[in-house]
């Protein structure tokens, strides 16, 4: 059985625990739509915009305390997205980017309990 490239609409709604900014087209899979989710943890606010069929994921992180931008991450070669943790106090995504020169790049994003983003290169063995 082939693994899904992206979570479905129900998975995303559960993960973000909120509706997207725009109402989703019910007759179209979520990976063919541009969607934006806004949510927060204790210290940060997040804006996640996804255009999965175009392989794009955009993340903006802002500190609540002083509204300073902690980071803007704009990925244009997202091949696969996996929800690693979807619990009430633990939220974590894994992005796998397109393979480049025998290396695979992964991005691990933790939203809860606190924000952390790790980018790793792995030798693909090819």
Order of alpha helices (4+ residues) and beta strands (2+ residues): alpha-beta-beta-beta-beta-beta-beta-beta-beta
